[in-house]
Amino acid sequence: VASNTWLFGGLLKLIALRKPRTAPLLRTTTAVTVLRSGSKKNLVPQVATAWLNHRVHPTEAGLADVLAYDRKVIGDKRVKIEYEPEGYDGWLPPAPVSSLSSAAFIALKQTIADCFEVPTAPLLMTGNTDTKHYWKLAKNIYRFTPVMMTLDDLKMFHGVNERITLENLSKLLQYYVALIERCDSS
């Protein structure tokens, strides 16, 4: 199915949009990260506050689109929607999309093939991570961790007992040594 997107593209999109791990490849995602209201079990809260975290897809036009969508989904004019304009939790536009033909990407791809004996398939990452600090310094930024993971391993990201296996730690070291040597010799 995946190798015949000309025929099954619509079906793949429907499937991907329903899965939490693949939906961010196609659209902006939203997570409610903090909810606050009430102080007693038997007292109706007078105020409720929610903080949302958006992973903004590069096809979004900007903050206005994200806030308009929030307003539409909430559908209640009494709800006040604001954003934090500065700081870690403030608005940050989607990260620039990096080239797949740059010397850096080719070096990554070749080193992955050498160390892991697998092909490289680019993937969109909508979480900005700390790359925002490098946008003005580098034209292409690639977020890649050279480890083999299972679907169960993905569940521990940003959670309890986040860890890496000794085997993956060793492979990670081998990869970075090979990448540095490859780039140093070019």
Sequence and secondary structure as in RCSB ss.txt:
>XXXX:A:sequence
VASNTWLFGGLLKLIALRKPRTAPLLRTTTAVTVLRSGSKKNLVPQVATAWLNHRVHPTEAGLADVLAYDRKVIG
DKRVKIEYEPEGYDGWLPPAPVSSLSSAAFIALKQTIADCFEVPTAPLLMTGNTDTKHYWKLAKNIYRFTPVMMT
LDDLKMFHGVNERITLENLSKLLQYYVALIERCDSS
>XXXX:A:secstr
 GGGHHHHHHHHHHHHHHSTTTGGGTS EEEEEEEEE SSTTS  S EEEEEEEE  TT   HHHHHHHHHHHH 
 TTS      SSTTS         SSSHHHHHHHHHHHHHH            GGGGGGTTT S           
HHHHTTTTSTT    HHHHHHHHHHHHHHHHHHHH 
